Amino acid sequence: MTIKKSIPILVADDDQDDQLMIKEAMQESRLLNELFFVKDGEELMRYLERQGHYNDDKKFPMPGLILLDLNMPRKDGREALQEIKSNPGLRQIPVVILTTSKAEEDIFRSYNLGVNSFVTKPVQFASLVEVMKALGHYWFDIVRLPNKM
């Protein structure tokens, strides 16, 4: 049996209730990955580019997975996704859109910008737990991720 190291997850979502639900759903689904939260695309990019207080790699490790909401203030998820996927130092980090949007235009544009998966946030907590279990199983048990990001 191989021992897997925990892969940090960075969640970009401006809604504090959604952040709390994601955190609780992760715990409920028994995913032990360390979670980090940012509230908009500008803060997300500061985190990824190691700017300001995010330059401490021990406190703020590079994520192995980003959960990205599309609708955020200042810089929305679409703009942040475009920046991440056009940056050679960041583009290998898997990005999963986790949003309330079901719009075909958002789905198409996100994949066109290089998103790895597009998931519509469930309304019910139990459904969110199932989504977190599925994401955890897929990204941490099935898929091989680069060792060093």
C-alpha positions as CSV (number, residue, x, y, z in Angstrom):
1,M,0.0,0.0,0.0
2,T,1.4,3.4,-1.0
3,I,1.2,6.3,1.4
4,K,-0.3,9.3,-0.3
5,K,0.7,12.8,0.7
6,S,-2.1,15.3,1.2
7,I,-2.6,17.6,-1.7
8,P,-3.5,21.2,-0.7
9,I,-6.8,22.5,-2.2
10,L,-7.3,26.1,-2.9
11,V,-10.9,27.3,-3.0
12,A,-11.7,30.6,-4.7
13,D,-15.2,31.6,-3.7
14,D,-16.5,34.9,-2.4
15,D,-19.6,33.5,-0.6
16,Q,-18.7,32.7,3.0
17,D,-21.6,30.3,3.4
18,D,-20.4,28.4,0.3
19,Q,-16.9,28.3,1.8
20,L,-18.3,26.8,5.0
21,M,-20.4,24.3,3.2
22,I,-17.4,23.2,1.1
23,K,-15.3,22.8,4.2
24,E,-18.0,20.8,6.0
25,A,-18.7,18.7,2.9
26,M,-15.0,17.9,2.6
27,Q,-14.9,16.8,6.3
28,E,-18.1,14.8,5.9
29,S,-16.7,13.0,2.8
30,R,-13.6,12.2,4.8
31,L,-11.2,14.1,2.6
32,L,-8.2,15.1,4.7
33,N,-6.7,17.6,2.2
34,E,-5.7,20.9,3.7
35,L,-8.1,23.6,2.4
36,F,-7.2,27.2,1.7
37,F,-9.7,29.9,0.8
38,V,-9.5,33.1,-1.2
39,K,-12.5,35.4,-1.9
40,D,-11.9,36.6,-5.4
41,G,-9.7,36.2,-8.5
42,E,-7.3,39.0,-7.5
43,E,-6.6,37.3,-4.2
44,L,-6.3,33.9,-6.0
45,M,-3.6,35.3,-8.3
46,R,-1.7,36.9,-5.4
47,Y,-1.8,33.5,-3.7
48,L,-0.6,31.6,-6.8
49,E,2.1,34.3,-7.6
50,R,3.3,34.2,-4.0
51,Q,2.6,38.0,-3.5
52,G,2.2,39.8,-0.1
53,H,1.7,37.5,2.9
54,Y,1.2,34.6,0.5
55,N,5.0,34.4,-0.1
56,D,5.3,32.0,2.9
57,D,5.3,28.5,1.3
58,K,4.8,26.8,4.7
59,K,1.7,28.7,5.6
60,F,0.4,28.9,2.0
61,P,1.6,25.9,0.0
62,M,1.0,25.7,-3.8
63,P,-2.2,23.9,-4.4
64,G,-2.5,20.6,-6.1
65,L,-6.1,21.4,-7.1
66,I,-8.1,24.7,-7.4
67,L,-11.8,24.8,-6.9
68,L,-12.9,28.0,-8.7
69,D,-16.2,29.9,-8.6
70,L,-17.0,31.8,-11.7
71,N,-19.0,34.7,-10.2
72,M,-16.7,36.7,-7.9
73,P,-16.1,40.4,-7.4
74,R,-13.1,42.3,-8.7
75,K,-11.7,39.5,-10.9
76,D,-14.1,36.8,-11.7
77,G,-13.3,33.1,-12.2
78,R,-13.2,33.4,-16.0
79,E,-10.5,36.0,-15.9
80,A,-8.5,34.1,-13.2
81,L,-8.8,30.9,-15.2
82,Q,-7.5,32.6,-18.3
83,E,-4.5,34.0,-16.3
84,I,-3.7,30.6,-14.7
85,K,-3.9,28.6,-17.9
86,S,-1.8,31.2,-19.8
87,N,0.9,31.2,-17.2
88,P,3.6,28.4,-17.8
89,G,4.3,28.2,-14.1
90,L,0.7,27.7,-13.1
91,R,-1.1,26.0,-16.0
92,Q,-0.3,22.4,-14.8
93,I,-2.4,23.0,-11.6
94,P,-5.8,21.3,-12.2
95,V,-8.7,23.7,-12.0
96,V,-12.3,22.6,-11.3
97,I,-15.0,25.1,-11.8
98,L,-17.5,24.8,-8.9
99,T,-20.2,27.3,-9.6
100,T,-24.0,27.8,-9.5
101,S,-24.0,28.5,-13.2
102,K,-25.5,26.0,-15.6
103,A,-25.2,28.3,-18.6
104,E,-23.9,26.5,-21.8
105,E,-21.8,29.6,-22.6
106,D,-20.0,29.4,-19.2
107,I,-19.3,25.7,-19.7
108,F,-18.1,26.1,-23.3
109,R,-15.9,29.2,-22.4
110,S,-14.4,27.5,-19.3
111,Y,-13.3,24.4,-21.3
112,N,-12.1,26.7,-24.1
113,L,-9.9,28.5,-21.5
114,G,-8.5,25.2,-20.3
115,V,-10.5,24.2,-17.2
116,N,-10.1,20.5,-16.2
117,S,-13.7,20.0,-15.1
118,F,-16.9,22.0,-14.7
119,V,-19.2,21.1,-11.8
120,T,-22.5,22.9,-10.9
121,K,-22.7,23.4,-7.2
122,P,-25.5,21.3,-5.7
123,V,-28.1,23.1,-3.6
124,Q,-28.5,20.3,-1.1
125,F,-25.7,19.7,1.4
126,A,-25.9,15.9,1.0
127,S,-25.4,16.3,-2.7
128,L,-22.4,18.6,-2.2
129,V,-20.9,15.9,0.1
130,E,-21.3,13.4,-2.8
131,V,-19.7,15.8,-5.2
132,M,-16.7,16.2,-2.9
133,K,-16.4,12.5,-2.5
134,A,-16.4,12.1,-6.3
135,L,-13.9,14.9,-6.8
136,G,-11.7,13.5,-4.1
137,H,-11.8,10.0,-5.5
138,Y,-11.1,11.2,-9.1
139,W,-8.4,13.7,-8.4
140,F,-6.6,11.9,-5.5
141,D,-7.2,8.2,-6.1
142,I,-7.5,7.8,-9.9
143,V,-5.6,10.7,-11.6
144,R,-1.9,11.0,-11.4
145,L,-0.8,14.6,-10.6
146,P,2.7,16.0,-11.0
147,N,4.8,15.5,-7.9
148,K,6.2,19.0,-7.9
149,M,4.2,22.1,-8.7
